[in-house]
Amino acid sequence: MLVIAALTVAVAAVAAVAVTSGSPPVSSKDVGFSIASDGRTSVDFEVTKDRSATAQCAVQALSENYAVVGWRVVTIGPADDGANAGGTTAHRTEVRTDSPAVSGGVNACWIVED
């Protein structure tokens, strides 16, 4: 009887998380990158969020063995222009690197609370 009660509580908890999770408040899409020099990489990406929200994205540059050789946090403020009436915006940022990079992209994005 105790096992059934525990199982019921676990299923209810999983269902509650699934219902309240929904779609993420911010997402990103890597568009491209270019290697400017051994010490700089340029990363192009798109961010989709509520157009009135402010987000931050961690942009990284990687070496050939997938080690992070550069990292930068970029703030994406509210926008009225762009796709989806400002919901999706395009960005380019330069990342300084400690050693040569072979790729770059967004690691994660999150909404900044006021």
N, C-alpha and C positions, 0 to 999 in steps of 0.2 A: 504494500500500500504506500509506503514511504517513497519507494522508487517511482511509482506512478505520479505522485504529487511533485517530486523533484523534476521529472520529465515534463510535466505540464507547465511548470514554472519556467523551465528552460526554453520550451517552445514559445511560450508567451513573450519572453524577453527577446528572442530572436525576431519574432514577428513585429514587436514594437520598434526595434532598431530598423528593420527593413522598411516599415511604413514611414517613419520619421526621417530617414536618410534622404530619399528623393534624389534629385539631381544636384550635383555639386554647385555651390554658389559661384565658383570661378574655375575656368579650365584654360589650358594653353595648348598651342599647337606649334611645334617647331616648323619653320618654313625654310631656313637655310643658314649657312654660316660661311665665313671666309676667313682665311688666315692672312692677316695684314703683315705680320712679321713674327719672329720667334717670341716676341713679348706681348703680342696683341691679337685677339680674335674678335671678329664681329659676328654677332648672332642676330638673326631675324626670326621673329615669332609673332603669333597672334594670341590675344587674350580675349576670352568671352566671359562677361560678367554683367551684372545689373549696371546700366550705364551711369547711375548716380553713385555707385559704390567706388571705394578706393581699394586697390589690391596691391600686393607686393609679390614679385616673382624672383626666385633665386635662379640666376642664369650661370651656367658653368661651362668651362672649357676642359676637354679631356685629352690626355696623351694617348699614344698608340696602345698602351697597355691598360687603358680605361681609368687611369689615375686622374683625379681632379687636379689640374694645374692652374686653374683660375676660377674665381667665384665673385659674383656681384649680385647684390639685391637691388632690384629696380622697382620704383613706385609707379603704379599706373593709376592716375586720378580719374575723376568723373569725365565723361566724354559725351558730346552731342553728335559727333560725326563718326563715320565708319559704317561698317555693315551692321544690319539689325538696329538702325537708328542709334548707333553708338555702343551697342552691346558687344560687338566684336571690333577690336582695334589692332592695327599692325604696329610693330615696334622693332627698332634696331638699337642694339647697345654694344659697346665695346667692352671686352673683358681683358684685363691685364693678366698675363700668364707668367709663371715662374720658369717654365721650360716650354719647348715647342708643343703646340696643340695640334690635333688632327681632326677634332670635331668640337661642336658646341651646341648647346640647347638649354631649354628650361628644365630645371630639376623639379620645382614645385611652385605653386602659386597659392595665395591665401588672401582672404578679405581682411582689411585693416579696420578694426572697430573704432568708432569715433570716441 
